[in-house]
């Protein structure tokens, strides 16, 4: 399992949490920008395809990073993209893409923004090829 973190301070905390959970041998934290790391996943980190990608970073990166995952051949038929916070703060360009593209079968799961009653949700998109 890989997790990407751009912020060095957050990466430090994440490493501590991973260690506290005893998952150092299962979780690899990569520090840097997703736009730079995604193209390196195959050659540098030995990833063939992802089964699941959880998108919960800068919302304006959801769509470009999805395109990078596609262009780099990191998705297989059946790969799941699970995008958080698609309503608040929102990712309208990402939603328009995965909902209208024949490459994805997408479904919205309504929820609430953390600690509030404001509507938010997750978009589950299954890659069709």
C-alpha positions as CSV (number, residue, x, y, z in Angstrom):
1,X,0.0,0.0,0.0
2,X,1.2,3.4,-0.9
3,X,0.2,6.8,0.5
4,X,1.4,10.1,-1.0
5,X,1.9,13.2,1.1
6,X,3.1,16.6,-0.1
7,X,3.5,18.4,3.2
8,X,6.7,17.4,5.0
9,X,5.2,18.1,8.5
10,X,2.1,15.9,7.7
11,X,4.4,13.2,6.3
12,X,6.3,13.2,9.6
13,X,3.1,12.7,11.5
14,X,1.9,10.1,9.1
15,X,5.1,8.1,9.5
16,X,4.6,8.2,13.2
17,X,1.0,6.9,12.9
18,X,2.1,4.2,10.5
19,X,4.8,3.1,12.9
20,X,2.4,3.3,15.9
21,X,0.0,1.0,14.0
22,X,2.8,-1.4,13.3
23,X,2.3,-1.1,9.5
24,X,5.8,-0.1,8.3
25,X,6.1,-3.3,6.4
26,X,2.7,-2.8,4.7
27,X,2.4,1.0,4.1
28,X,5.0,3.0,2.0
29,X,4.7,6.7,2.4
30,X,6.0,8.7,-0.5
31,X,6.7,12.4,0.1
32,X,6.2,14.8,-2.7
33,X,3.7,16.1,-5.3
34,X,1.3,13.6,-6.7
35,X,1.9,15.0,-10.2
36,X,5.6,14.1,-9.9
37,X,5.2,10.7,-8.1
38,X,2.4,9.1,-10.1
39,X,4.5,8.9,-13.3
40,X,7.3,7.2,-11.3
41,X,5.0,4.5,-9.7
42,X,5.8,1.7,-12.3
43,X,9.6,2.1,-12.8
44,X,10.7,3.5,-9.5
45,X,8.3,1.8,-7.1
46,X,7.3,-1.4,-9.0
47,X,3.6,-0.8,-9.2
48,X,1.9,-2.6,-12.0
49,X,-1.7,-1.4,-11.5
50,X,-3.7,0.0,-8.6
51,X,-6.8,-1.9,-7.3
52,X,-8.0,1.1,-5.3
53,X,-7.1,4.8,-5.3
54,X,-8.4,7.0,-2.5
55,X,-8.5,10.6,-3.6
56,X,-8.5,13.0,-0.6
57,X,-5.9,15.6,-1.4
58,X,-6.2,19.0,-3.1
59,X,-9.5,18.9,-4.9
60,X,-8.1,20.7,-8.0
61,X,-5.7,17.8,-8.4
62,X,-8.4,15.0,-8.6
63,X,-8.9,15.3,-12.3
64,X,-5.3,15.9,-13.4
65,X,-4.2,13.0,-11.2
66,X,-6.9,10.8,-12.6
67,X,-5.7,11.6,-16.1
68,X,-2.1,10.8,-15.0
69,X,-3.2,7.4,-13.6
70,X,-4.8,6.6,-16.9
71,X,-2.0,7.9,-19.0
72,X,0.6,6.0,-17.0
73,X,-1.4,2.7,-17.3
74,X,-1.9,2.4,-13.6
75,X,-5.6,1.5,-13.7
76,X,-6.9,-1.9,-14.7
77,X,-10.5,-2.8,-15.5
78,X,-12.2,-2.9,-12.2
79,X,-9.8,-0.4,-10.4
80,X,-11.8,1.8,-8.0
81,X,-11.3,5.5,-7.6
82,X,-12.9,6.7,-4.3
83,X,-13.0,10.5,-4.2
84,X,-13.8,12.2,-0.9
85,X,-15.2,15.6,-0.4
86,X,-16.7,15.9,-3.9
87,X,-19.4,18.3,-2.8
88,X,-17.7,20.4,-0.1
89,X,-15.3,21.9,-1.0
90,X,-16.2,20.1,-4.2
91,X,-14.6,18.8,-7.4
92,X,-17.0,19.7,-10.2
93,X,-14.6,19.1,-13.1
94,X,-13.7,15.7,-11.7
95,X,-17.4,14.7,-11.2
96,X,-18.3,15.9,-14.7
97,X,-15.5,13.7,-16.1
98,X,-16.1,10.5,-14.3
99,X,-19.9,10.7,-14.6
100,X,-19.8,11.4,-18.3
101,X,-16.9,9.2,-19.4
102,X,-17.6,5.7,-20.7
103,X,-14.3,4.8,-19.0
104,X,-16.0,4.9,-15.6
105,X,-19.1,3.5,-13.9
106,X,-19.7,6.1,-11.1
107,X,-22.0,6.3,-8.1
108,X,-22.4,9.1,-5.5
109,X,-22.6,8.2,-1.8
110,X,-24.1,11.1,0.2
111,X,-22.6,11.9,3.6
112,X,-21.9,15.0,5.7
113,X,-18.8,17.2,6.0
114,X,-16.9,16.2,9.1
115,X,-18.4,17.5,12.3
116,X,-21.2,19.3,10.5
117,X,-24.6,18.8,8.9
118,X,-23.4,20.2,5.6
119,X,-23.9,17.8,2.7
120,X,-20.8,16.2,1.3
121,X,-20.1,12.8,-0.3
122,X,-17.9,10.3,-1.9
123,X,-17.8,9.4,-5.6
124,X,-17.0,5.7,-6.3
125,X,-15.8,5.3,-9.9
126,X,-15.0,1.9,-11.3
127,X,-12.6,2.0,-14.3
128,X,-14.1,0.2,-17.3
129,X,-11.0,0.4,-19.5
